[in-house]
Amino acid sequence: MKILSAVQIREVDAKTIDYEAISSIDLMEGAAMSFTDWFIENYALQEAPIVVVCGRGNNGGDGLAVGRLLQGRGYAVRVYLMPGETLSADCAENLRRAKTSGVDVRQIVSPEEITLSDAAVVIDAIFGSGLNRELLGLPAELVQRINESGKPIVSIDVPSGLFLDRKTSFAVHATDTITFQIPKFALYLPENSVFVRNVRVINIGLSKKAIGEVETDIFFTETADIKNRLKPLSKFAHKGTQGHTLVIGGSFGKTGAVCLAAKAALKSGCGLVTAFLPGCGVPVIQSNFPEAMAVSDKNEHHISDILFDVKPDAIAIGVGMGRDEDTQMAFYLFLLDNLVPLVIDADGLNILSEHEDWLYFLPPKTILTPHPKELSRLIGGWADDFDKIARVRAFVRKYDLVLVVKGAYSLVLDSENVFVNASGSPALATAGSGDVLSGIIAGLLAQGYAPIDAARIGVFLHGLTADVSAKKIHSRSFVATDIIENIGNAYFEVEK
């Protein structure tokens, strides 16, 4: 699914009106009906009123239409309209319709005129995606009053005050944001989590042709995208045709990371997995994961010389590896000779951050999977999330990489595109989760997936394991082995 800018969204709206021979007011009515249907499913009818706070533009028009539709479905509704001399044409028409339908619409001149204490829910319809200035004066006071109300807040399209293309300092703290058909990048950035708690994208009937004509390099990865990228399983497949993954890592006390990555690789569907790890780790992986083969380093406690006689189709390196001096030299010599597709995580990333020139030795499209701290070591600090994305894009273009920015909505970037991942929950914030992700991606890479597809599918499946098990395993109790055990269920969910 495409993620578009505010300018592009306006272009799609205009083309929809043209291509579908629909008026702008009818398009707004359809959006309001879709929002109302979602609201009724999620907020039960009760005696307390639904308070709608409306601006004087098209977002306010959406709010007025929603207020009218909710009242028609039996909800008590009270609408507050910001002051001003002009309304957008569609907002004016929806104001007329609301008043004709008997909706309680009150124009205000100060925030004190708004009563929220008796509200069941506050619907925010002050400003939409086209906002390009900081909130000041009455709008800022209204937003502050809404935020301090202690009520559930549902924002129409975007929380009022949220910028789509730059850092936001002050906006509505929405409980739910119901955005119209096209995802907005800003809704999925970590720094905006205080403004955006839950996001739902709803269809409002925008023209598929119009959306298809708009070019973008930012996309939202959903189940359908992953399903379309999965390779069919051959009836005549065997372990020799499904790819061989090599996991290199581990050190004394940290061989569990290799066990997790290796098992995740095999669970992802590859046919063979070999672990290369220090001598101390061999009995650990052989006893805990008998399906894996093991190759021992000559050193007992950490990796010192990466030598193996297997021929893997993909390699994951770095998990639990440590940064001993001879480990770093072994890593360097490995990079000089290696041509096999790579996934690098954990200490592999930390070593690269100390030796930036080694990045030039990586095979094209090598996949890096840093968490935020590891990312900052690689690319330096950033001013805000938009600056971070710009720096990551420059970094992957410079070294021709695929990079996963791990987080609530993990990002997958290559030199051309950014993909926002839709799956996952806070359950994944657990020890070993990153090791499992590295293993999944490497397992997919060994099966012959292109690096960008291996990263996208791996990240999505990793997140989906938490989603599909949410009713059986509480997020607070979810651990890395639960991710591995639910990879198969995630595949079921994608393929059904």
C-alpha positions in Angstrom: 0.0 0.0 0.0 1.4 3.4 -1.0 2.2 6.0 1.6 1.6 9.5 0.2 2.3 13.1 1.1 -0.4 15.7 1.9 0.0 17.2 -1.6 -0.3 13.8 -3.2 -3.4 12.9 -1.2 -5.1 16.1 -2.4 -4.2 15.1 -5.9 -5.8 11.7 -5.4 -8.9 13.3 -4.0 -9.2 15.6 -7.0 -8.7 12.8 -9.5 -11.2 10.6 -7.6 -13.8 13.3 -8.1 -13.0 13.4 -11.8 -12.6 9.7 -12.5 -15.5 8.5 -10.4 -17.8 11.3 -11.4 -18.5 12.0 -7.7 -18.9 15.4 -6.0 -16.5 16.4 -3.2 -19.4 16.6 -0.8 -20.4 13.0 -1.6 -16.8 11.9 -1.2 -16.8 13.5 2.2 -20.1 11.8 3.0 -18.6 8.4 2.1 -15.6 9.1 4.4 -17.9 10.1 7.2 -20.0 7.0 6.8 -16.9 4.7 6.9 -15.7 6.5 10.0 -19.1 6.2 11.7 -19.3 2.5 10.9 -15.9 2.0 12.6 -16.9 4.2 15.6 -20.1 2.2 16.2 -18.2 -1.1 16.1 -15.7 0.2 18.7 -17.6 2.6 21.0 -20.9 1.3 22.3 -24.0 3.5 22.5 -24.5 5.1 25.9 -26.3 8.0 27.5 -23.2 10.3 27.7 -22.8 12.5 24.7 -20.2 12.2 21.9 -18.5 15.6 21.7 -17.2 16.6 18.2 -14.8 19.5 18.0 -14.6 20.9 14.5 -12.4 23.3 12.5 -13.6 25.3 9.6 -11.9 23.3 6.8 -12.7 20.0 5.3 -11.6 18.1 8.5 -14.3 20.1 10.3 -16.7 19.1 7.5 -15.9 15.5 8.2 -16.6 16.0 11.9 -20.0 17.7 11.2 -21.0 14.9 8.9 -19.9 12.3 11.5 -21.9 14.1 14.2 -25.0 14.1 12.1 -24.6 10.4 11.2 -24.0 9.4 14.8 -27.0 11.2 16.0 -29.0 9.4 13.3 -27.8 6.1 14.8 -29.0 7.0 18.3 -26.0 8.6 19.9 -26.3 11.9 21.8 -24.1 14.3 20.0 -22.8 17.8 20.8 -20.7 19.7 18.2 -18.4 22.6 18.8 -17.3 24.7 15.9 -14.3 27.0 15.9 -14.9 30.7 15.2 -14.1 32.4 11.9 -15.5 34.3 9.0 -15.2 31.6 6.4 -15.8 27.8 6.0 -14.7 25.5 3.3 -17.5 24.9 0.8 -18.0 21.3 2.0 -17.8 22.3 5.6 -20.4 24.9 5.1 -22.7 22.4 3.4 -22.3 19.9 6.3 -23.0 22.6 8.8 -26.2 23.3 7.0 -27.1 19.6 6.9 -26.2 19.2 10.6 -28.4 22.1 11.7 -31.3 20.8 9.4 -31.0 17.4 11.1 -31.2 19.0 14.6 -27.7 18.4 15.7 -26.6 20.6 18.6 -23.9 22.7 17.0 -22.3 25.5 19.1 -19.9 28.1 17.7 -17.3 29.0 20.3 -15.0 32.0 20.8 -13.0 30.7 23.8 -12.0 27.2 25.0 -14.0 27.7 28.3 -17.2 27.3 26.3 -16.4 23.7 25.6 -17.7 21.2 28.1 -16.0 17.8 28.0 -16.6 16.6 31.6 -19.8 14.8 30.6 -18.5 13.4 27.3 -18.2 9.6 26.6 -15.8 10.2 23.7 -14.2 13.3 22.1 -13.9 13.3 18.3 -11.1 15.5 17.1 -12.0 17.1 13.7 -10.1 20.4 14.0 -7.3 20.1 11.4 -6.5 17.4 8.9 -3.4 16.3 6.9 -2.9 19.7 5.2 -1.8 21.6 8.3 1.4 23.5 7.7 1.7 25.8 10.7 2.2 25.4 14.4 -0.9 25.6 16.6 -1.3 28.9 18.4 -4.0 30.9 20.1 -7.5 29.3 20.3 -6.6 26.2 18.3 -3.7 25.4 20.7 -5.9 26.1 23.7 -8.6 23.7 22.4 -6.1 21.0 21.8 -4.7 21.4 25.3 -8.2 21.2 26.7 -9.0 18.1 24.8 -5.7 16.5 25.9 -6.4 17.3 29.5 -10.0 16.0 29.4 -9.1 12.4 30.4 -11.6 11.2 27.8 -11.0 8.7 24.9 -10.0 10.8 21.9 -10.7 9.7 18.3 -9.0 11.8 15.6 -10.4 11.9 12.1 -7.7 11.2 9.6 -4.8 12.6 11.7 -4.5 14.1 15.2 -5.0 17.8 14.9 -1.6 19.6 15.0 0.4 16.6 13.6 2.7 17.5 10.7 3.1 14.9 8.0 6.5 16.0 6.8 8.4 17.3 9.8 8.7 17.0 13.6 5.6 17.7 15.6 6.0 19.4 19.0 2.3 19.8 20.0 -0.8 18.0 18.8 -3.9 16.1 20.0 -3.0 12.9 22.0 -5.4 10.6 20.1 -6.5 7.3 21.6 -7.5 6.2 18.1 -6.6 7.7 14.8 -8.9 6.7 11.9 -7.0 7.6 8.8 -8.6 7.7 5.3 -7.5 4.9 3.0 -3.9 6.2 2.4 -1.5 5.7 5.3 0.5 8.7 6.5 4.2 8.2 7.3 4.1 10.4 10.4 1.5 8.2 12.0 4.1 5.4 12.4 7.2 7.2 13.7 8.3 6.6 17.3 8.5 10.3 18.2 4.8 10.7 17.4 3.7 7.8 19.6 2.5 10.4 22.2 0.1 11.8 19.6 -0.8 8.5 17.9 -1.7 5.5 20.0 -3.7 3.2 17.8 -4.0 3.7 14.0 -6.7 2.2 11.7 -6.8 2.8 7.9 -10.3 2.7 6.5 -11.5 2.6 2.9 -13.4 5.7 1.8 -13.8 4.9 -1.9 -10.8 6.7 -3.4 -10.1 5.9 -7.0 -7.6 3.0 -7.4 -6.6 4.4 -10.7 -5.8 7.8 -9.1 -3.8 6.1 -6.4 -2.0 4.0 -8.9 -0.9 7.1 -10.9 0.9 8.7 -8.0 4.5 7.8 -7.6 6.1 7.2 -4.2 9.0 5.5 -2.6 7.4 4.9 0.8 5.1 1.9 1.2 3.0 0.2 4.0 3.6 -3.6 4.2 0.4 -5.6 4.8 -0.6 -9.2 4.8 -1.5 -9.2 1.1 2.0 -7.8 0.2 3.7 -10.7 2.0 1.3 -13.3 0.6 2.1 -12.2 -2.9 5.8 -12.6 -2.3 5.8 -16.1 -0.7 7.3 -18.8 -3.0 5.1 -21.9 -3.5 6.4 -25.1 -1.9 7.3 -27.8 -4.5 5.8 -31.2 -3.9 9.3 -32.6 -4.7 11.2 -30.2 -2.3 13.8 -31.7 0.0 16.3 -30.3 2.5 18.8 -29.9 -0.3 16.6 -27.6 -2.3 15.3 -25.4 0.5 18.6 -23.6 1.2 21.3 -23.9 3.8 21.8 -21.2 6.4 25.0 -20.7 8.4 24.7 -18.8 11.7 28.0 -17.4 13.0 28.2 -16.0 16.5 28.2 -16.8 20.2 30.7 -16.5 23.0 30.9 -17.8 26.6 27.6 -17.1 28.2 25.9 -16.0 25.0 25.5 -19.2 22.9 21.7 -18.9 23.4 21.6 -16.2 20.8 23.0 -18.6 18.2 20.5 -21.3 19.3 17.6 -18.8 18.8 18.8 -17.6 15.4 19.5 -21.1 14.1 16.2 -22.5 15.1 14.4 -19.4 13.7 16.2 -19.9 10.4 15.0 -23.5 10.1 11.5 -22.6 11.2 11.4 -20.0 8.4 11.5 -22.8 5.9 15.1 -23.4 4.9 16.3 -27.0 4.6 19.5 -27.0 6.5 21.1 -25.0 9.3 24.7 -25.0 10.5 26.0 -23.0 13.5 29.6 -21.8 13.7 30.4 -20.9 17.3 33.1 -21.3 20.0 33.9 -24.7 21.4 31.8 -24.0 24.6 28.7 -23.6 22.5 28.8 -26.8 20.6 27.3 -29.0 23.4 24.8 -26.3 24.1 23.3 -26.2 20.6 23.6 -29.9 20.0 21.5 -30.6 23.2 19.0 -27.8 22.7 18.6 -27.9 19.0 19.4 -31.3 17.5 18.2 -30.3 14.1 21.2 -28.0 13.6 24.7 -29.0 12.6 27.6 -27.4 14.5 31.1 -26.3 13.6 33.5 -25.3 16.4 35.9 -22.5 16.4 39.4 -23.4 17.7 38.9 -21.1 20.6 36.8 -22.4 23.5 35.2 -19.1 24.7 34.9 -16.8 21.7 35.3 -16.7 17.9 38.9 -16.3 16.8 39.1 -17.8 13.3 36.1 -18.3 11.0 36.8 -21.4 9.1 34.2 -23.8 7.8 33.8 -26.4 5.0 30.0 -26.1 4.4 28.6 -24.2 1.5 25.8 -22.0 2.8 23.3 -20.1 0.7 23.1 -17.3 3.3 24.9 -16.4 6.5 23.8 -14.6 9.6 26.7 -13.2 11.7 27.1 -11.3 14.9 24.6 -12.6 17.4 26.2 -13.0 20.8 29.6 -12.8 19.2 31.3 -10.3 21.4 34.1 -7.9 20.4 37.3 -9.5 21.5 40.3 -8.3 19.5 40.8 -11.6 17.7 37.0 -11.9 17.1 37.2 -8.5 15.3 40.1 -9.7 13.2 38.4 -12.9 12.3 35.3 -10.9 11.3 37.5 -8.7 9.1 39.2 -11.6 7.3 35.8 -13.2 6.9 34.4 -10.1 5.2 37.4 -9.9 2.8 36.7 -13.3 1.4 32.9 -13.7 1.7 30.6 -13.5 -1.3 27.6 -15.3 0.3 24.5 -13.1 1.0 24.7 -11.8 4.5 22.6 -10.7 7.5 24.6 -8.8 10.1 23.3 -8.1 13.6 24.3 -7.3 17.2 28.1 -7.4 17.7 28.7 -7.6 14.0 27.1 -4.2 13.7 29.0 -2.8 16.7 32.3 -3.9 15.1 31.3 -2.3 11.8 30.5 0.9 13.6 34.1 1.0 14.9 35.6 0.2 11.4 33.4 2.1 8.9 35.8 1.3 6.0 34.9 -2.4 6.4 31.4 -1.6 5.1 32.9 -1.5 1.6 33.7 -5.2 1.9 30.1 -6.2 2.3 28.3 -8.0 -0.6 25.7 -5.8 -2.3 22.4 -5.7 -0.5 23.8 -7.1 2.7 21.0 -6.9 5.4 21.7 -5.0 8.6 19.3 -5.3 11.5 20.1 -2.7 14.2 18.1 -1.6 17.2 18.1 2.2 17.8 21.4 2.2 19.8 23.2 0.1 17.2 21.8 2.4 14.5 23.1 5.5 16.2 26.6 3.9 16.4 26.4 3.3 12.6 25.1 6.5 11.3 25.6 9.0 14.2 22.9 10.9 16.0 19.8 12.5 14.5 17.7 15.6 15.3 14.3 13.8 14.9 12.7 10.8 13.2 12.6 12.6 9.8 16.3 13.4 10.1 17.0 9.8 11.1 15.2 8.4 8.0 17.1 10.8 5.8 20.4 9.7 7.3 19.6 6.0 7.0 18.6 6.5 3.3 21.9 8.2 2.6 23.8 5.4 4.5 22.1 2.5 2.6 22.7 4.2 -0.8 26.3 4.8 0.0 27.0 1.2 0.8 24.2 -0.5 -1.3 22.6 -2.1 1.8 19.2 -3.3 3.0 18.6 -2.0 6.5 15.9 -2.8 9.1 15.2 -0.1 11.6 13.7 -2.1 14.4 10.8 -0.7 16.4 7.0 -0.6 16.9 6.6 -0.1 13.2 9.9 -1.5 11.9 11.2 0.1 8.7 12.9 -1.8 5.9 15.0 0.4 3.6 17.1 -0.2 0.5 18.6 2.3 -1.9 15.3 3.0 -3.5 12.4 2.5 -1.1 11.2 2.6 2.5 8.7 0.0 3.7 6.7 0.5 6.9 5.8 -2.8 8.6 2.2 -3.3 9.8 2.6 -6.3 12.1 3.7 -6.7 15.7 3.1 -5.5 19.2 5.0 -4.5 22.4 5.3 -8.3 23.1 8.3 -8.4 20.8 10.3 -6.1 23.2 12.0 -9.1 24.8 15.4 -10.6 25.1 16.5 -12.6 22.1 13.8 -11.2 19.8 16.4 -9.6 17.5 18.4 -12.9 17.3 15.2 -14.6 16.1 14.6 -11.9 13.5 18.1 -12.3 12.1 17.6 -16.1 11.9 14.2 -15.7 10.1 15.6 -13.3 7.5 18.8 -15.4 6.9 16.6 -18.5 6.5 14.5 -16.7 3.8 17.6 -15.4 2.2 18.9 -19.0 1.9 15.7 -20.0 0.2 16.5 -17.7 -2.6 14.5 -14.6 -1.7 15.9 -11.3 -2.9 17.4 -9.4 0.1 14.7 -6.7 0.2 12.0 -9.4 0.1 13.7 -11.6 2.7 13.9 -8.5 5.0 10.3 -7.5 4.4 8.8 -11.0 4.8 11.0 -11.7 7.8 10.1 -8.6 9.7 6.4 -9.1 8.9 6.4 -12.7 10.0 8.4 -11.8 13.1 5.7 -9.2 14.1 2.8 -11.5 13.1 3.9 -14.1 15.6 3.0 -11.8 18.4 -0.3 -10.9 16.8 -1.5 -14.4 16.1 -0.7 -15.6 19.7 -2.1 -12.5 21.5 -5.1 -14.3 22.8 -3.1 -17.2 24.1 0.1 -15.5 25.4 -0.1 -12.2 27.3 2.3 -9.6 25.8 4.0 -9.3 29.2 4.9 -13.0 29.1 5.9 -13.4 25.5 9.5 -14.5 25.0 11.8 -15.2 22.1 11.0 -18.9 21.9 7.3 -18.0 21.6 8.2 -16.1 18.4 9.9 -19.2 17.0 7.1 -21.5 18.0 4.6 -19.2 16.2 6.4 -18.8 12.9 4.3 -21.6 11.4 1.1 -19.9 12.7 2.2 -16.7 11.1 2.6 -18.5 7.8 -1.0 -19.9 8.2 -2.3 -16.4 8.8 -0.6 -14.9 5.7 -1.6 -17.8 3.4 -5.3 -18.2 4.5 
